[in-house]
Amino acid sequence: MNADNVRRFTGGPKRSFEVRRRNEPEDDFEQQSSTRIGYQPFQRTPVADYPHSITSNASADSGSTPTPSTPSLRTFAPPAYFLPKKRWYFITTLRILLLSLTYFLAQVDKFLISYYSKPITASLHLAPSQYAQILSYWTGVVYIPASILIAWFADYQTCRVKLLAFLAGFWSLCVVCQGLAQNHRHMLLARMGMGIGQAGSEALSVSLISDLAAWPEVFLGESVLYVAIYLGDAVAGRIALAFETTGIPKWDSAMKCTGMIGIVLASLIMAGVAEPVRQTGLVEVLEMSEEAKDLKRERKSRGFKGSCKRIWIEMSSICRYMIKLQSLWILVLSSAIRHSAANVVGYYMPGYINNIYPSQPSLRETYGLILGATSSLSVLLGGLIACLLWRYTKTWKYHSLPLWIAAVGGLICSVCLICAVFSHTSRSEPTALRVLYSTLTFAIFASETWLGCLSTIITGLLPPDYKTFGFAVCGAMQWMIYSPAPEIIRFSLTNVDPESPRYTRIIQVCLGTIPPVCYFWAGVGFIFAGWGLRRDLEDRDTSSRKSDTRRQLYFVGVFIFFATVVLVLVVLDVRLG
């Protein structure tokens, strides 16, 4: 195919572009381009550059082969595509929105259970402790092993899209089973199955978006995905109202309808999202080890059977590599502390403000609307800022700004949150409500800019072939750290009447101390992580660093400690239920 044919096929250099992956052999690139569904084979001829590609415009104009420019810091190399710009952006946007919508629907059943709490309790004859158990550790304890194993299998077999579609169909069936539940045991089993289905959703979606979107639009794409978490808070009541308006007033019918929608989305994922080519990462990875390299070559020839030893060696090799990174675990710990603060606020703030302002029946719905809308805007703004900074600047001083924004936002959130918790003190109710709404809005807006940026950085630090598994390991560690906080508070208030002034006072003290302290220390962690992150990005050969046995034992000890805490809380939850 000559240059004129290529120009005719693409519609001219002004509308078309070629995106090449760095350090990619010529033959591999042509083979991948010709075998992808929906793409035509072509010869490598000079075409207009991708707007922020790593290739130089001068090379393209001169007619020679584009040569990569040397960046001051590590950046993703975009995936290999050869499409008109508008079509490529449109298809990628639709795919990301589909993944985000599926991730949102995976959270809807939890909001429906909260909204229909009284009908569910009456229909299934649940005690208060049994209803609390449905939304507690019993449904989350399966998350850790399931998320890690699912993510590993997705990387091992290179089937992220198919596996995500299967999981979406599985948890959709679990939602239908929740609607068919006749007692506490049936509901509990369905919720545990829901936890298994949801376990791989985040890691698979994050990994896919990091390869679907070009760099640095990955920041914005990941932020769009995480809007799904907050969107449920804003529209949960509206969803239930929509079911009632359309003639579906019962909670079990709403569950069944949600499950059917999930099955449709699973089919759309299977049909509309192709398995993307993996991008390179922020950190250059030569190989995990020579042994892992040989095993990877061997498993390609032998398949999946009889590979337990190879799987274990590869997994341990990846974990050793992750431990070598200076910034990764500081980011994970800081994120877990931030999640812990958000969890405590999310569990106890709605009930607390209802107790403080009993004359405002719509206060809880207003709180959910503020939380969902403000958090969504905040996370999108954070992703947009990070995208622009990494696209138009070249120095670390500007690339590290998202971490500083997250740290400063945490400090602002701490102050505003304290003002919101004590807003009713020595004020009339209208004035107190205005203070509550304004301080909550500022607190939430300042505290949620980091989520999409952090997931992008974590996936960029991980080996491209194993980033789904690595992200799942980081997510499991975060879950073990942040999830115990609300449970510990709940266990400490077991013998306290929720309607008593003492209960309200204890919750007020918890909300006024635990989240602000967590936000403060998470901000300090983000600042410290910035220095280690720069070292990781500028180190050209992270895998050659010497392994520190003491550091490995430290991480194993931390993992065992938090795993023990989780198991103890599960046992307490079972006994109290």
JOFENWO-V969695 format. One record per residue. N is the residue number from 1. SS is DSSP state (a for helix, b for strand, c for the rest). BURIAL is b if it has 16 or more other C-alpha atoms within 10 Angstrom, else e. Layout:
# JOFENWO-V969695
N:SS:BURIAL / N:SS:BURIAL
This chain:
# JOFENWO-V969695
1:c:e / 2:c:e / 3:a:e / 4:a:e / 5:a:e / 6:a:b / 7:a:b / 8:a:e / 9:a:e / 10:a:b / 11:c:e / 12:c:e / 13:c:b / 14:c:e / 15:c:b / 16:b:b / 17:b:b / 18:b:b / 19:b:b / 20:c:b / 21:c:b / 22:c:b / 23:c:e / 24:c:e / 25:c:e / 26:a:e / 27:a:e / 28:a:e / 29:a:e / 30:a:e / 31:a:e / 32:a:e / 33:a:b / 34:a:e / 35:a:e / 36:c:e / 37:c:e / 38:c:e / 39:c:e / 40:c:e / 41:c:e / 42:c:b / 43:c:e / 44:c:e / 45:c:b / 46:c:b / 47:c:b / 48:c:b / 49:b:b / 50:c:b / 51:c:e / 52:c:e / 53:c:b / 54:c:b / 55:b:b / 56:c:b / 57:a:b / 58:a:e / 59:a:e / 60:a:b / 61:a:e / 62:a:e / 63:c:e / 64:c:e / 65:c:e / 66:c:b / 67:c:e / 68:b:e / 69:c:e / 70:c:e / 71:c:e / 72:c:e / 73:c:b / 74:c:b / 75:c:b / 76:c:b / 77:c:b / 78:c:b / 79:c:b / 80:c:b / 81:b:b / 82:b:b / 83:b:b / 84:b:b / 85:a:b / 86:a:e / 87:a:e / 88:a:e / 89:a:e / 90:a:e / 91:a:e / 92:a:b / 93:a:b / 94:a:e / 95:a:b / 96:a:b / 97:a:b / 98:a:b / 99:a:b / 100:a:b / 101:a:b / 102:a:b / 103:a:b / 104:a:b / 105:a:b / 106:a:b / 107:a:b / 108:a:b / 109:a:b / 110:a:b / 111:a:b / 112:a:b / 113:a:b / 114:a:e / 115:a:b / 116:c:b / 117:a:e / 118:a:e / 119:a:e / 120:a:b / 121:a:b / 122:a:e / 123:a:e / 124:a:b / 125:c:e / 126:c:e / 127:c:e / 128:a:e / 129:a:e / 130:a:b / 131:a:b / 132:a:e / 133:a:b / 134:a:b / 135:c:b / 136:c:b / 137:a:b / 138:a:b / 139:a:b / 140:a:b / 141:c:b / 142:c:b / 143:a:b / 144:a:b / 145:a:e / 146:a:b / 147:a:b / 148:a:b / 149:a:e / 150:a:b / 151:a:b / 152:a:b / 153:a:b / 154:a:b / 155:a:b / 156:a:b / 157:a:e / 158:c:e / 159:c:e / 160:a:b / 161:a:b / 162:a:b / 163:a:b / 164:a:b / 165:a:b / 166:a:b / 167:a:b / 168:a:b / 169:a:b / 170:a:b / 171:a:b / 172:a:b / 173:a:b / 174:a:b / 175:a:b / 176:a:b / 177:a:b / 178:a:b / 179:a:b / 180:a:b / 181:c:b / 182:c:e / 183:c:e / 184:a:b / 185:a:e / 186:a:b / 187:a:b / 188:a:b / 189:a:b / 190:a:b / 191:a:b / 192:a:b / 193:a:b / 194:a:b / 195:a:b / 196:a:b / 197:a:b / 198:a:b / 199:a:b / 200:c:b / 201:a:b / 202:a:b / 203:a:b / 204:a:b / 205:a:b / 206:a:b / 207:a:b / 208:a:b / 209:a:b / 210:a:b / 211:a:b / 212:a:b / 213:c:b / 214:c:b / 215:c:b / 216:c:b / 217:c:b / 218:a:b / 219:a:b / 220:a:b / 221:a:b / 222:a:b / 223:a:b / 224:a:b / 225:a:b / 226:a:b / 227:a:b / 228:a:b / 229:a:b / 230:a:b / 231:a:b / 232:a:b / 233:a:b / 234:a:b / 235:a:b / 236:a:b / 237:a:b / 238:a:e / 239:a:b / 240:a:b / 241:a:e / 242:a:e / 243:a:b / 244:a:e / 245:a:e / 246:c:e / 247:c:e / 248:c:e / 249:c:e / 250:c:e / 251:a:b / 252:a:b / 253:a:b / 254:a:b / 255:a:b / 256:a:b / 257:a:b / 258:a:b / 259:a:b / 260:a:b / 261:a:e / 262:a:b / 263:a:b / 264:a:e / 265:a:b / 266:a:b / 267:a:e / 268:a:b / 269:a:b / 270:a:b / 271:a:e / 272:a:e / 273:c:b / 274:c:b / 275:c:b / 276:c:b / 277:c:b / 278:c:b / 279:c:b / 280:c:b / 281:c:b / 282:c:b / 283:c:b / 284:c:b / 285:c:b / 286:c:e / 287:c:b / 288:c:b / 289:c:b / 290:a:e / 291:a:e / 292:a:b / 293:a:e / 294:a:e / 295:a:b / 296:a:e / 297:a:e / 298:a:e / 299:a:b / 300:a:e / 301:a:e / 302:a:e / 303:c:e / 304:c:e / 305:c:e / 306:c:e / 307:c:e / 308:a:e / 309:a:e / 310:a:b / 311:a:b / 312:a:e / 313:a:e / 314:a:b / 315:a:b / 316:a:e / 317:a:b / 318:a:b / 319:a:b / 320:a:b / 321:a:b / 322:a:b / 323:a:b / 324:a:b / 325:c:b / 326:c:b / 327:c:b / 328:a:b / 329:a:b / 330:a:b / 331:a:b / 332:a:b / 333:a:b / 334:a:b / 335:a:b / 336:a:b / 337:a:b / 338:a:b / 339:a:b / 340:a:b / 341:a:b / 342:a:b / 343:a:b / 344:a:b / 345:a:b / 346:a:e / 347:a:e / 348:a:b / 349:a:b / 350:a:b / 351:a:e / 352:a:b / 353:a:b / 354:a:e / 355:a:b / 356:a:b / 357:c:e / 358:c:e / 359:c:e / 360:c:e / 361:c:e / 362:c:e / 363:a:b / 364:a:b / 365:a:b / 366:a:e / 367:a:b / 368:a:b / 369:a:b / 370:a:b / 371:a:b / 372:a:b / 373:a:b / 374:a:b / 375:a:b / 376:a:b / 377:a:b / 378:a:b / 379:a:b / 380:a:b / 381:a:b / 382:a:b / 383:a:b / 384:a:b / 385:a:b / 386:a:b / 387:a:b / 388:a:e / 389:a:b / 390:a:b / 391:a:b / 392:a:e / 393:c:e / 394:c:e / 395:c:e / 396:a:b / 397:a:e / 398:a:e / 399:a:b / 400:c:b / 401:a:b / 402:a:b / 403:a:b / 404:a:b / 405:a:b / 406:a:b / 407:a:b / 408:a:b / 409:a:b / 410:a:b / 411:a:b / 412:a:b / 413:a:b / 414:a:b / 415:a:b / 416:a:b / 417:a:b / 418:a:b / 419:a:b / 420:a:b / 421:a:b / 422:c:b / 423:c:b / 424:c:b / 425:c:e / 426:c:e / 427:c:e / 428:c:e / 429:a:b / 430:a:e / 431:a:e / 432:a:b / 433:a:b / 434:a:e / 435:a:b / 436:a:b / 437:a:b / 438:a:e / 439:a:b / 440:a:b / 441:a:b / 442:a:b / 443:a:b / 444:a:b / 445:a:b / 446:a:b / 447:a:b / 448:c:b / 449:c:b / 450:c:b / 451:a:b / 452:a:b / 453:a:b / 454:a:b / 455:a:b / 456:a:b / 457:a:b / 458:a:b / 459:a:b / 460:a:b / 461:a:b / 462:c:b / 463:c:b / 464:a:b / 465:a:e / 466:a:b / 467:a:b / 468:a:b / 469:a:b / 470:a:b / 471:a:b / 472:a:b / 473:a:b / 474:a:b / 475:a:b / 476:a:b / 477:a:b / 478:a:b / 479:a:b / 480:a:b / 481:a:b / 482:a:b / 483:c:b / 484:a:b / 485:a:e / 486:a:b / 487:a:b / 488:a:e / 489:a:e / 490:a:b / 491:a:e / 492:a:e / 493:c:e / 494:c:e / 495:c:e / 496:c:e / 497:c:e / 498:c:e / 499:c:e / 500:c:e / 501:a:e / 502:a:e / 503:a:b / 504:a:b / 505:a:e / 506:a:e / 507:a:b / 508:a:b / 509:a:e / 510:a:b / 511:a:b / 512:a:b / 513:a:e / 514:a:b / 515:a:b / 516:a:b / 517:a:b / 518:a:b / 519:a:b / 520:a:b / 521:a:b / 522:a:b / 523:a:b / 524:a:b / 525:a:b / 526:a:b / 527:a:b / 528:a:b / 529:a:b / 530:a:b / 531:a:e / 532:a:b / 533:a:b / 534:a:b / 535:a:e / 536:a:b / 537:a:b / 538:a:e / 539:c:b / 540:c:e / 541:c:e / 542:a:b / 543:a:b / 544:a:e / 545:c:e / 546:c:e / 547:c:e / 548:c:e / 549:a:e / 550:a:e / 551:a:e / 552:a:e / 553:a:e / 554:a:e / 555:a:e / 556:a:e / 557:a:e / 558:a:e / 559:a:e / 560:a:e / 561:a:e / 562:a:b / 563:a:b / 564:a:e / 565:a:e / 566:a:b / 567:a:e / 568:a:e / 569:a:b / 570:a:b / 571:a:e / 572:a:e / 573:a:b / 574:a:e / 575:a:e / 576:a:e / 577:c:e
